[in-house]
Amino acid sequence: MAAYVASQIGQEAQSVQTTVAAFALLEAQPIPPKSPPPEGARVRMKKGLHLAMKAFYFGRGRLGAAG
């Protein structure tokens, strides 16, 4: 049982690291001055961010229910 919980915690930590890496990658991309990204790209980025956050919170909730 302890090994199962430890593996779940490890998976959660890995997903957190992946999420943090994704955010860092987004932050690292240079934004050209005086020319905002086209609306399509902005909406796509927001959607991706929303899905990432949704998956992250859903994963945490599921982990809590399993334990």
CHARMM-style PDB file with segment names, atoms N, HN, CA, C and O in Angstrom:
ATOM      1  N   MET     1       0.835  -1.200   0.000  1.00  0.00      PROA
ATOM      2  CA  MET     1       0.000   0.000   0.000  1.00  0.00      PROA
ATOM      3  C   MET     1       0.876   1.259   0.000  1.00  0.00      PROA
ATOM      4  O   MET     1       0.608   2.217  -0.726  1.00  0.00      PROA
ATOM      5  N   ALA     2       1.918   1.237   0.823  1.00  0.00      PROA
ATOM      6  HN  ALA     2       2.135   0.459   1.412  1.00  0.00      PROA
ATOM      7  CA  ALA     2       2.794   2.407   0.903  1.00  0.00      PROA
ATOM      8  C   ALA     2       3.484   2.663  -0.431  1.00  0.00      PROA
ATOM      9  O   ALA     2       3.668   3.809  -0.841  1.00  0.00      PROA
ATOM     10  N   ALA     3       3.863   1.570  -1.107  1.00  0.00      PROA
ATOM     11  HN  ALA     3       3.713   0.639  -0.774  1.00  0.00      PROA
ATOM     12  CA  ALA     3       4.524   1.723  -2.408  1.00  0.00      PROA
ATOM     13  C   ALA     3       3.567   2.356  -3.410  1.00  0.00      PROA
ATOM     14  O   ALA     3       3.970   3.187  -4.223  1.00  0.00      PROA
ATOM     15  N   TYR     4       2.292   1.956  -3.348  1.00  0.00      PROA
ATOM     16  HN  TYR     4       1.965   1.280  -2.688  1.00  0.00      PROA
ATOM     17  CA  TYR     4       1.290   2.524  -4.257  1.00  0.00      PROA
ATOM     18  C   TYR     4       1.141   4.027  -4.011  1.00  0.00      PROA
ATOM     19  O   TYR     4       1.125   4.820  -4.953  1.00  0.00      PROA
ATOM     20  N   VAL     5       1.032   4.404  -2.748  1.00  0.00      PROA
ATOM     21  HN  VAL     5       1.044   3.760  -1.984  1.00  0.00      PROA
ATOM     22  CA  VAL     5       0.889   5.819  -2.402  1.00  0.00      PROA
ATOM     23  C   VAL     5       2.133   6.589  -2.834  1.00  0.00      PROA
ATOM     24  O   VAL     5       2.036   7.691  -3.374  1.00  0.00      PROA
ATOM     25  N   ALA     6       3.300   5.998  -2.591  1.00  0.00      PROA
ATOM     26  HN  ALA     6       3.379   5.103  -2.153  1.00  0.00      PROA
ATOM     27  CA  ALA     6       4.547   6.658  -2.977  1.00  0.00      PROA
ATOM     28  C   ALA     6       4.611   6.849  -4.486  1.00  0.00      PROA
ATOM     29  O   ALA     6       5.059   7.892  -4.963  1.00  0.00      PROA
ATOM     30  N   SER     7       4.166   5.843  -5.242  1.00  0.00      PROA
ATOM     31  HN  SER     7       3.802   4.995  -4.855  1.00  0.00      PROA
ATOM     32  CA  SER     7       4.201   5.967  -6.699  1.00  0.00      PROA
ATOM     33  C   SER     7       3.225   7.042  -7.157  1.00  0.00      PROA
ATOM     34  O   SER     7       3.509   7.780  -8.100  1.00  0.00      PROA
ATOM     35  N   GLN     8       2.074   7.135  -6.492  1.00  0.00      PROA
ATOM     36  HN  GLN     8       1.843   6.535  -5.725  1.00  0.00      PROA
ATOM     37  CA  GLN     8       1.098   8.171  -6.847  1.00  0.00      PROA
ATOM     38  C   GLN     8       1.672   9.555  -6.559  1.00  0.00      PROA
ATOM     39  O   GLN     8       1.516  10.481  -7.356  1.00  0.00      PROA
ATOM     40  N   ILE     9       2.333   9.684  -5.416  1.00  0.00      PROA
ATOM     41  HN  ILE     9       2.460   8.932  -4.769  1.00  0.00      PROA
ATOM     42  CA  ILE     9       2.938  10.968  -5.059  1.00  0.00      PROA
ATOM     43  C   ILE     9       4.037  11.309  -6.060  1.00  0.00      PROA
ATOM     44  O   ILE     9       4.179  12.463  -6.463  1.00  0.00      PROA
ATOM     45  N   GLY    10       4.812  10.308  -6.458  1.00  0.00      PROA
ATOM     46  HN  GLY    10       4.698   9.370  -6.130  1.00  0.00      PROA
ATOM     47  CA  GLY    10       5.863  10.521  -7.450  1.00  0.00      PROA
ATOM     48  C   GLY    10       5.291  10.994  -8.771  1.00  0.00      PROA
ATOM     49  O   GLY    10       5.835  11.898  -9.405  1.00  0.00      PROA
ATOM     50  N   GLN    11       4.183  10.375  -9.186  1.00  0.00      PROA
ATOM     51  HN  GLN    11       3.741   9.641  -8.671  1.00  0.00      PROA
ATOM     52  CA  GLN    11       3.544  10.780 -10.441  1.00  0.00      PROA
ATOM     53  C   GLN    11       3.039  12.212 -10.338  1.00  0.00      PROA
ATOM     54  O   GLN    11       3.165  12.992 -11.282  1.00  0.00      PROA
ATOM     55  N   GLU    12       2.470  12.552  -9.197  1.00  0.00      PROA
ATOM     56  HN  GLU    12       2.367  11.919  -8.430  1.00  0.00      PROA
ATOM     57  CA  GLU    12       1.954  13.908  -9.017  1.00  0.00      PROA
ATOM     58  C   GLU    12       3.100  14.914  -9.068  1.00  0.00      PROA
ATOM     59  O   GLU    12       2.989  15.956  -9.714  1.00  0.00      PROA
ATOM     60  N   ALA    13       4.201  14.601  -8.388  1.00  0.00      PROA
ATOM     61  HN  ALA    13       4.292  13.754  -7.864  1.00  0.00      PROA
ATOM     62  CA  ALA    13       5.355  15.492  -8.392  1.00  0.00      PROA
ATOM     63  C   ALA    13       5.889  15.654  -9.810  1.00  0.00      PROA
ATOM     64  O   ALA    13       6.287  16.748 -10.210  1.00  0.00      PROA
ATOM     65  N   GLN    14       5.896  14.562 -10.563  1.00  0.00      PROA
ATOM     66  HN  GLN    14       5.573  13.674 -10.237  1.00  0.00      PROA
ATOM     67  CA  GLN    14       6.386  14.628 -11.938  1.00  0.00      PROA
ATOM     68  C   GLN    14       5.478  15.523 -12.773  1.00  0.00      PROA
ATOM     69  O   GLN    14       5.966  16.312 -13.582  1.00  0.00      PROA
ATOM     70  N   SER    15       4.162  15.411 -12.587  1.00  0.00      PROA
ATOM     71  HN  SER    15       3.766  14.770 -11.929  1.00  0.00      PROA
ATOM     72  CA  SER    15       3.241  16.242 -13.352  1.00  0.00      PROA
ATOM     73  C   SER    15       3.401  17.706 -12.961  1.00  0.00      PROA
ATOM     74  O   SER    15       3.270  18.595 -13.802  1.00  0.00      PROA
ATOM     75  N   VAL    16       3.683  17.956 -11.691  1.00  0.00      PROA
ATOM     76  HN  VAL    16       3.790  17.235 -11.007  1.00  0.00      PROA
ATOM     77  CA  VAL    16       3.912  19.335 -11.248  1.00  0.00      PROA
ATOM     78  C   VAL    16       5.162  19.877 -11.925  1.00  0.00      PROA
ATOM     79  O   VAL    16       5.166  21.007 -12.412  1.00  0.00      PROA
ATOM     80  N   GLN    17       6.224  19.073 -11.959  1.00  0.00      PROA
ATOM     81  HN  GLN    17       6.220  18.155 -11.564  1.00  0.00      PROA
ATOM     82  CA  GLN    17       7.459  19.504 -12.613  1.00  0.00      PROA
ATOM     83  C   GLN    17       7.215  19.776 -14.088  1.00  0.00      PROA
ATOM     84  O   GLN    17       7.725  20.754 -14.635  1.00  0.00      PROA
ATOM     85  N   THR    18       6.430  18.907 -14.740  1.00  0.00      PROA
ATOM     86  HN  THR    18       6.016  18.113 -14.296  1.00  0.00      PROA
ATOM     87  CA  THR    18       6.130  19.092 -16.155  1.00  0.00      PROA
ATOM     88  C   THR    18       5.364  20.388 -16.357  1.00  0.00      PROA
ATOM     89  O   THR    18       5.646  21.143 -17.288  1.00  0.00      PROA
ATOM     90  N   THR    19       4.398  20.645 -15.490  1.00  0.00      PROA
ATOM     91  HN  THR    19       4.170  20.031 -14.734  1.00  0.00      PROA
ATOM     92  CA  THR    19       3.605  21.872 -15.596  1.00  0.00      PROA
ATOM     93  C   THR    19       4.496  23.089 -15.395  1.00  0.00      PROA
ATOM     94  O   THR    19       4.395  24.066 -16.137  1.00  0.00      PROA
ATOM     95  N   VAL    20       5.362  23.032 -14.399  1.00  0.00      PROA
ATOM     96  HN  VAL    20       5.444  22.239 -13.797  1.00  0.00      PROA
ATOM     97  CA  VAL    20       6.271  24.153 -14.130  1.00  0.00      PROA
ATOM     98  C   VAL    20       7.191  24.375 -15.322  1.00  0.00      PROA
ATOM     99  O   VAL    20       7.455  25.514 -15.706  1.00  0.00      PROA
ATOM    100  N   ALA    21       7.679  23.279 -15.909  1.00  0.00      PROA
ATOM    101  HN  ALA    21       7.464  22.354 -15.598  1.00  0.00      PROA
ATOM    102  CA  ALA    21       8.553  23.394 -17.078  1.00  0.00      PROA
ATOM    103  C   ALA    21       7.802  24.030 -18.240  1.00  0.00      PROA
ATOM    104  O   ALA    21       8.356  24.855 -18.966  1.00  0.00      PROA
ATOM    105  N   ALA    22       6.533  23.645 -18.415  1.00  0.00      PROA
ATOM    106  HN  ALA    22       6.083  22.976 -17.825  1.00  0.00      PROA
ATOM    107  CA  ALA    22       5.729  24.215 -19.503  1.00  0.00      PROA
ATOM    108  C   ALA    22       5.539  25.716 -19.292  1.00  0.00      PROA
ATOM    109  O   ALA    22       5.639  26.497 -20.238  1.00  0.00      PROA
ATOM    110  N   PHE    23       5.265  26.116 -18.051  1.00  0.00      PROA
ATOM    111  HN  PHE    23       5.184  25.482 -17.282  1.00  0.00      PROA
ATOM    112  CA  PHE    23       5.097  27.538 -17.765  1.00  0.00      PROA
ATOM    113  C   PHE    23       6.403  28.288 -17.994  1.00  0.00      PROA
ATOM    114  O   PHE    23       6.405  29.390 -18.542  1.00  0.00      PROA
ATOM    115  N   ALA    24       7.510  27.689 -17.575  1.00  0.00      PROA
ATOM    116  HN  ALA    24       7.509  26.793 -17.130  1.00  0.00      PROA
ATOM    117  CA  ALA    24       8.814  28.322 -17.762  1.00  0.00      PROA
ATOM    118  C   ALA    24       9.099  28.497 -19.247  1.00  0.00      PROA
ATOM    119  O   ALA    24       9.650  29.514 -19.667  1.00  0.00      PROA
ATOM    120  N   LEU    25       8.721  27.503 -20.035  1.00  0.00      PROA
ATOM    121  HN  LEU    25       8.273  26.676 -19.694  1.00  0.00      PROA
ATOM    122  CA  LEU    25       8.927  27.566 -21.476  1.00  0.00      PROA
ATOM    123  C   LEU    25       8.106  28.710 -22.066  1.00  0.00      PROA
ATOM    124  O   LEU    25       8.591  29.458 -22.914  1.00  0.00      PROA
ATOM    125  N   LEU    26       6.866  28.840 -21.613  1.00  0.00      PROA
ATOM    126  HN  LEU    26       6.472  28.232 -20.924  1.00  0.00      PROA
ATOM    127  CA  LEU    26       6.006  29.928 -22.099  1.00  0.00      PROA
ATOM    128  C   LEU    26       6.603  31.281 -21.719  1.00  0.00      PROA
ATOM    129  O   LEU    26       6.605  32.216 -22.520  1.00  0.00      PROA
ATOM    130  N   GLU    27       7.106  31.373 -20.495  1.00  0.00      PROA
ATOM    131  HN  GLU    27       7.104  30.613 -19.845  1.00  0.00      PROA
ATOM    132  CA  GLU    27       7.681  32.634 -20.027  1.00  0.00      PROA
ATOM    133  C   GLU    27       8.954  32.984 -20.799  1.00  0.00      PROA
ATOM    134  O   GLU    27       9.245  34.158 -21.028  1.00  0.00      PROA
ATOM    135  N   ALA    28       9.706  31.965 -21.195  1.00  0.00      PROA
ATOM    136  HN  ALA    28       9.470  31.011 -21.008  1.00  0.00      PROA
ATOM    137  CA  ALA    28      10.999  32.193 -21.833  1.00  0.00      PROA
ATOM    138  C   ALA    28      10.867  32.670 -23.277  1.00  0.00      PROA
ATOM    139  O   ALA    28      11.806  33.247 -23.826  1.00  0.00      PROA
ATOM    140  N   GLN    29       9.703  32.435 -23.901  1.00  0.00      PROA
ATOM    141  HN  GLN    29       8.940  31.966 -23.455  1.00  0.00      PROA
ATOM    142  CA  GLN    29       9.546  32.843 -25.293  1.00  0.00      PROA
ATOM    143  C   GLN    29       9.528  34.364 -25.384  1.00  0.00      PROA
ATOM    144  O   GLN    29       8.747  35.021 -24.695  1.00  0.00      PROA
ATOM    145  N   PRO    30      10.389  34.926 -26.235  1.00  0.00      PROA
ATOM    146  CA  PRO    30      10.432  36.383 -26.348  1.00  0.00      PROA
ATOM    147  C   PRO    30       9.166  36.924 -27.023  1.00  0.00      PROA
ATOM    148  O   PRO    30       8.689  36.368 -28.012  1.00  0.00      PROA
ATOM    149  N   ILE    31       8.641  38.002 -26.476  1.00  0.00      PROA
ATOM    150  HN  ILE    31       9.029  38.454 -25.673  1.00  0.00      PROA
ATOM    151  CA  ILE    31       7.467  38.642 -27.073  1.00  0.00      PROA
ATOM    152  C   ILE    31       7.955  39.843 -27.880  1.00  0.00      PROA
ATOM    153  O   ILE    31       8.577  40.750 -27.327  1.00  0.00      PROA
ATOM    154  N   PRO    32       7.679  39.855 -29.178  1.00  0.00      PROA
ATOM    155  CA  PRO    32       8.151  40.972 -29.998  1.00  0.00      PROA
ATOM    156  C   PRO    32       7.480  42.279 -29.569  1.00  0.00      PROA
ATOM    157  O   PRO    32       6.269  42.301 -29.350  1.00  0.00      PROA
ATOM    158  N   PRO    33       8.235  43.351 -29.447  1.00  0.00      PROA
ATOM    159  CA  PRO    33       7.654  44.623 -29.011  1.00  0.00      PROA
ATOM    160  C   PRO    33       6.742  45.222 -30.083  1.00  0.00      PROA
ATOM    161  O   PRO    33       6.963  45.042 -31.281  1.00  0.00      PROA
ATOM    162  N   LYS    34       5.720  45.931 -29.626  1.00  0.00      PROA
ATOM    163  HN  LYS    34       5.541  46.076 -28.653  1.00  0.00      PROA
ATOM    164  CA  LYS    34       4.800  46.675 -30.499  1.00  0.00      PROA
ATOM    165  C   LYS    34       3.988  45.801 -31.445  1.00  0.00      PROA
ATOM    166  O   LYS    34       3.291  46.335 -32.308  1.00  0.00      PROA
ATOM    167  N   SER    35       4.054  44.470 -31.316  1.00  0.00      PROA
ATOM    168  HN  SER    35       4.620  44.037 -30.616  1.00  0.00      PROA
ATOM    169  CA  SER    35       3.214  43.634 -32.176  1.00  0.00      PROA
ATOM    170  C   SER    35       2.682  42.470 -31.347  1.00  0.00      PROA
ATOM    171  O   SER    35       3.357  41.452 -31.195  1.00  0.00      PROA
ATOM    172  N   PRO    36       1.480  42.619 -30.815  1.00  0.00      PROA
ATOM    173  CA  PRO    36       0.913  41.526 -30.021  1.00  0.00      PROA
ATOM    174  C   PRO    36       0.669  40.300 -30.889  1.00  0.00      PROA
ATOM    175  O   PRO    36       0.489  40.435 -32.099  1.00  0.00      PROA
ATOM    176  N   PRO    37       0.659  39.113 -30.301  1.00  0.00      PROA
ATOM    177  CA  PRO    37       0.428  37.909 -31.099  1.00  0.00      PROA
ATOM    178  C   PRO    37      -0.961  37.946 -31.724  1.00  0.00      PROA
ATOM    179  O   PRO    37      -1.864  38.564 -31.160  1.00  0.00      PROA
ATOM    180  N   PRO    38      -1.154  37.313 -32.854  1.00  0.00      PROA
ATOM    181  CA  PRO    38      -2.487  37.282 -33.458  1.00  0.00      PROA
ATOM    182  C   PRO    38      -3.495  36.660 -32.501  1.00  0.00      PROA
ATOM    183  O   PRO    38      -3.145  35.817 -31.675  1.00  0.00      PROA
ATOM    184  N   GLU    39      -4.735  37.079 -32.620  1.00  0.00      PROA
ATOM    185  HN  GLU    39      -5.019  37.763 -33.291  1.00  0.00      PROA
ATOM    186  CA  GLU    39      -5.773  36.640 -31.676  1.00  0.00      PROA
ATOM    187  C   GLU    39      -5.868  35.122 -31.603  1.00  0.00      PROA
ATOM    188  O   GLU    39      -6.070  34.566 -30.523  1.00  0.00      PROA
ATOM    189  N   GLY    40      -5.727  34.450 -32.735  1.00  0.00      PROA
ATOM    190  HN  GLY    40      -5.563  34.902 -33.612  1.00  0.00      PROA
ATOM    191  CA  GLY    40      -5.814  32.990 -32.762  1.00  0.00      PROA
ATOM    192  C   GLY    40      -4.788  32.346 -31.851  1.00  0.00      PROA
ATOM    193  O   GLY    40      -5.109  31.417 -31.110  1.00  0.00      PROA
ATOM    194  N   ALA    41      -3.561  32.830 -31.899  1.00  0.00      PROA
ATOM    195  HN  ALA    41      -3.300  33.584 -32.501  1.00  0.00      PROA
ATOM    196  CA  ALA    41      -2.482  32.268 -31.088  1.00  0.00      PROA
ATOM    197  C   ALA    41      -2.754  32.508 -29.604  1.00  0.00      PROA
ATOM    198  O   ALA    41      -2.505  31.641 -28.767  1.00  0.00      PROA
ATOM    199  N   ARG    42      -3.265  33.686 -29.297  1.00  0.00      PROA
ATOM    200  HN  ARG    42      -3.468  34.390 -29.977  1.00  0.00      PROA
ATOM    201  CA  ARG    42      -3.540  34.008 -27.891  1.00  0.00      PROA
ATOM    202  C   ARG    42      -4.630  33.090 -27.344  1.00  0.00      PROA
ATOM    203  O   ARG    42      -4.510  32.567 -26.236  1.00  0.00      PROA
ATOM    204  N   VAL    43      -5.684  32.898 -28.117  1.00  0.00      PROA
ATOM    205  HN  VAL    43      -5.781  33.322 -29.017  1.00  0.00      PROA
ATOM    206  CA  VAL    43      -6.780  32.028 -27.686  1.00  0.00      PROA
ATOM    207  C   VAL    43      -6.279  30.598 -27.528  1.00  0.00      PROA
ATOM    208  O   VAL    43      -6.644  29.907 -26.577  1.00  0.00      PROA
ATOM    209  N   ARG    44      -5.431  30.153 -28.473  1.00  0.00      PROA
ATOM    210  HN  ARG    44      -5.135  30.714 -29.246  1.00  0.00      PROA
ATOM    211  CA  ARG    44      -4.883  28.796 -28.411  1.00  0.00      PROA
ATOM    212  C   ARG    44      -4.054  28.626 -27.142  1.00  0.00      PROA
ATOM    213  O   ARG    44      -4.134  27.592 -26.480  1.00  0.00      PROA
ATOM    214  N   MET    45      -3.261  29.639 -26.805  1.00  0.00      PROA
ATOM    215  HN  MET    45      -3.197  30.479 -27.343  1.00  0.00      PROA
ATOM    216  CA  MET    45      -2.417  29.557 -25.620  1.00  0.00      PROA
ATOM    217  C   MET    45      -3.294  29.490 -24.364  1.00  0.00      PROA
ATOM    218  O   MET    45      -3.025  28.707 -23.453  1.00  0.00      PROA
ATOM    219  N   LYS    46      -4.346  30.320 -24.325  1.00  0.00      PROA
ATOM    220  HN  LYS    46      -4.564  30.956 -25.066  1.00  0.00      PROA
ATOM    221  CA  LYS    46      -5.244  30.310 -23.169  1.00  0.00      PROA
ATOM    222  C   LYS    46      -5.910  28.944 -23.027  1.00  0.00      PROA
ATOM    223  O   LYS    46      -6.039  28.418 -21.921  1.00  0.00      PROA
ATOM    224  N   LYS    47      -6.330  28.374 -24.157  1.00  0.00      PROA
ATOM    225  HN  LYS    47      -6.224  28.801 -25.055  1.00  0.00      PROA
ATOM    226  CA  LYS    47      -6.977  27.061 -24.116  1.00  0.00      PROA
ATOM    227  C   LYS    47      -6.010  26.016 -23.570  1.00  0.00      PROA
ATOM    228  O   LYS    47      -6.377  25.206 -22.718  1.00  0.00      PROA
ATOM    229  N   GLY    48      -4.782  26.037 -24.061  1.00  0.00      PROA
ATOM    230  HN  GLY    48      -4.484  26.694 -24.753  1.00  0.00      PROA
ATOM    231  CA  GLY    48      -3.779  25.082 -23.603  1.00  0.00      PROA
ATOM    232  C   GLY    48      -3.510  25.234 -22.117  1.00  0.00      PROA
ATOM    233  O   GLY    48      -3.389  24.246 -21.393  1.00  0.00      PROA
ATOM    234  N   LEU    49      -3.419  26.472 -21.672  1.00  0.00      PROA
ATOM    235  HN  LEU    49      -3.517  27.274 -22.261  1.00  0.00      PROA
ATOM    236  CA  LEU    49      -3.169  26.759 -20.266  1.00  0.00      PROA
ATOM    237  C   LEU    49      -4.334  26.259 -19.422  1.00  0.00      PROA
ATOM    238  O   LEU    49      -4.135  25.664 -18.363  1.00  0.00      PROA
ATOM    239  N   HSD    50      -5.555  26.505 -19.901  1.00  0.00      PROA
ATOM    240  HN  HSD    50      -5.717  26.988 -20.762  1.00  0.00      PROA
ATOM    241  CA  HSD    50      -6.755  26.069 -19.184  1.00  0.00      PROA
ATOM    242  C   HSD    50      -6.780  24.546 -19.069  1.00  0.00      PROA
ATOM    243  O   HSD    50      -7.069  24.000 -18.004  1.00  0.00      PROA
ATOM    244  N   LEU    51      -6.474  23.869 -20.173  1.00  0.00      PROA
ATOM    245  HN  LEU    51      -6.239  24.313 -21.038  1.00  0.00      PROA
ATOM    246  CA  LEU    51      -6.481  22.406 -20.158  1.00  0.00      PROA
ATOM    247  C   LEU    51      -5.415  21.872 -19.207  1.00  0.00      PROA
ATOM    248  O   LEU    51      -5.647  20.898 -18.491  1.00  0.00      PROA
ATOM    249  N   ALA    52      -4.248  22.510 -19.201  1.00  0.00      PROA
ATOM    250  HN  ALA    52      -4.059  23.301 -19.783  1.00  0.00      PROA
ATOM    251  CA  ALA    52      -3.170  22.069 -18.313  1.00  0.00      PROA
ATOM    252  C   ALA    52      -3.593  22.226 -16.853  1.00  0.00      PROA
ATOM    253  O   ALA    52      -3.376  21.327 -16.040  1.00  0.00      PROA
ATOM    254  N   MET    53      -4.195  23.365 -16.525  1.00  0.00      PROA
ATOM    255  HN  MET    53      -4.372  24.095 -17.185  1.00  0.00      PROA
ATOM    256  CA  MET    53      -4.625  23.596 -15.147  1.00  0.00      PROA
ATOM    257  C   MET    53      -5.743  22.625 -14.761  1.00  0.00      PROA
ATOM    258  O   MET    53      -5.765  22.094 -13.651  1.00  0.00      PROA
ATOM    259  N   LYS    54      -6.675  22.403 -15.704  1.00  0.00      PROA
ATOM    260  HN  LYS    54      -6.657  22.835 -16.606  1.00  0.00      PROA
ATOM    261  CA  LYS    54      -7.793  21.502 -15.444  1.00  0.00      PROA
ATOM    262  C   LYS    54      -7.263  20.091 -15.161  1.00  0.00      PROA
ATOM    263  O   LYS    54      -7.688  19.439 -14.207  1.00  0.00      PROA
ATOM    264  N   ALA    55      -6.336  19.631 -15.997  1.00  0.00      PROA
ATOM    265  HN  ALA    55      -5.990  20.161 -16.772  1.00  0.00      PROA
ATOM    266  CA  ALA    55      -5.768  18.292 -15.825  1.00  0.00      PROA
ATOM    267  C   ALA    55      -5.023  18.206 -14.487  1.00  0.00      PROA
ATOM    268  O   ALA    55      -5.101  17.199 -13.784  1.00  0.00      PROA
ATOM    269  N   PHE    56      -4.308  19.269 -14.153  1.00  0.00      PROA
ATOM    270  HN  PHE    56      -4.244  20.087 -14.724  1.00  0.00      PROA
ATOM    271  CA  PHE    56      -3.543  19.294 -12.910  1.00  0.00      PROA
ATOM    272  C   PHE    56      -4.477  19.170 -11.700  1.00  0.00      PROA
ATOM    273  O   PHE    56      -4.244  18.348 -10.814  1.00  0.00      PROA
ATOM    274  N   TYR    57      -5.529  19.986 -11.668  1.00  0.00      PROA
ATOM    275  HN  TYR    57      -5.718  20.654 -12.387  1.00  0.00      PROA
ATOM    276  CA  TYR    57      -6.441  19.946 -10.526  1.00  0.00      PROA
ATOM    277  C   TYR    57      -7.256  18.662 -10.503  1.00  0.00      PROA
ATOM    278  O   TYR    57      -7.525  18.115  -9.434  1.00  0.00      PROA
ATOM    279  N   PHE    58      -7.651  18.177 -11.682  1.00  0.00      PROA
ATOM    280  HN  PHE    58      -7.433  18.621 -12.551  1.00  0.00      PROA
ATOM    281  CA  PHE    58      -8.403  16.929 -11.736  1.00  0.00      PROA
ATOM    282  C   PHE    58      -7.535  15.789 -11.205  1.00  0.00      PROA
ATOM    283  O   PHE    58      -8.013  14.930 -10.464  1.00  0.00      PROA
ATOM    284  N   GLY    59      -6.265  15.787 -11.587  1.00  0.00      PROA
ATOM    285  HN  GLY    59      -5.876  16.485 -12.189  1.00  0.00      PROA
ATOM    286  CA  GLY    59      -5.333  14.759 -11.124  1.00  0.00      PROA
ATOM    287  C   GLY    59      -5.173  14.795  -9.617  1.00  0.00      PROA
ATOM    288  O   GLY    59      -5.123  13.749  -8.971  1.00  0.00      PROA
ATOM    289  N   ARG    60      -5.092  15.997  -9.048  1.00  0.00      PROA
ATOM    290  HN  ARG    60      -5.133  16.848  -9.573  1.00  0.00      PROA
ATOM    291  CA  ARG    60      -4.961  16.128  -7.589  1.00  0.00      PROA
ATOM    292  C   ARG    60      -6.219  15.628  -6.895  1.00  0.00      PROA
ATOM    293  O   ARG    60      -6.136  14.939  -5.879  1.00  0.00      PROA
ATOM    294  N   GLY    61      -7.384  15.971  -7.439  1.00  0.00      PROA
ATOM    295  HN  GLY    61      -7.451  16.530  -8.264  1.00  0.00      PROA
ATOM    296  CA  GLY    61      -8.648  15.540  -6.843  1.00  0.00      PROA
ATOM    297  C   GLY    61      -8.784  14.035  -6.869  1.00  0.00      PROA
ATOM    298  O   GLY    61      -9.239  13.424  -5.902  1.00  0.00      PROA
ATOM    299  N   ARG    62      -8.387  13.439  -7.983  1.00  0.00      PROA
ATOM    300  HN  ARG    62      -8.017  13.935  -8.769  1.00  0.00      PROA
ATOM    301  CA  ARG    62      -8.490  11.987  -8.127  1.00  0.00      PROA
ATOM    302  C   ARG    62      -7.546  11.305  -7.140  1.00  0.00      PROA
ATOM    303  O   ARG    62      -7.887  10.273  -6.562  1.00  0.00      PROA
ATOM    304  N   LEU    63      -6.360  11.880  -6.948  1.00  0.00      PROA
ATOM    305  HN  LEU    63      -6.083  12.718  -7.418  1.00  0.00      PROA
ATOM    306  CA  LEU    63      -5.394  11.309  -6.011  1.00  0.00      PROA
ATOM    307  C   LEU    63      -5.975  11.330  -4.596  1.00  0.00      PROA
ATOM    308  O   LEU    63      -5.830  10.366  -3.844  1.00  0.00      PROA
ATOM    309  N   GLY    64      -6.635  12.436  -4.241  1.00  0.00      PROA
ATOM    310  HN  GLY    64      -6.754  13.219  -4.852  1.00  0.00      PROA
ATOM    311  CA  GLY    64      -7.238  12.546  -2.916  1.00  0.00      PROA
ATOM    312  C   GLY    64      -8.349  11.524  -2.725  1.00  0.00      PROA
ATOM    313  O   GLY    64      -8.496  10.964  -1.639  1.00  0.00      PROA
ATOM    314  N   ALA    65      -9.135  11.274  -3.773  1.00  0.00      PROA
ATOM    315  HN  ALA    65      -9.016  11.728  -4.656  1.00  0.00      PROA
ATOM    316  CA  ALA    65     -10.247  10.324  -3.680  1.00  0.00      PROA
ATOM    317  C   ALA    65      -9.716   8.897  -3.534  1.00  0.00      PROA
ATOM    318  O   ALA    65     -10.299   8.079  -2.821  1.00  0.00      PROA
ATOM    319  N   ALA    66      -8.601   8.605  -4.216  1.00  0.00      PROA
ATOM    320  HN  ALA    66      -8.128   9.269  -4.795  1.00  0.00      PROA
ATOM    321  CA  ALA    66      -8.045   7.250  -4.179  1.00  0.00      PROA
ATOM    322  C   ALA    66      -7.458   6.952  -2.797  1.00  0.00      PROA
ATOM    323  O   ALA    66      -7.522   5.819  -2.320  1.00  0.00      PROA
ATOM    324  N   GLY    67      -6.885   7.976  -2.161  1.00  0.00      PROA
ATOM    325  HN  GLY    67      -6.832   8.896  -2.548  1.00  0.00      PROA
ATOM    326  CA  GLY    67      -6.251   7.757  -0.871  1.00  0.00      PROA
ATOM    327  C   GLY    67      -7.284   7.699   0.222  1.00  0.00      PROA
ATOM    328  OT1 GLY    67      -6.938   7.519   1.390  1.00  0.00      PROA
TER     329      GLY     67
END
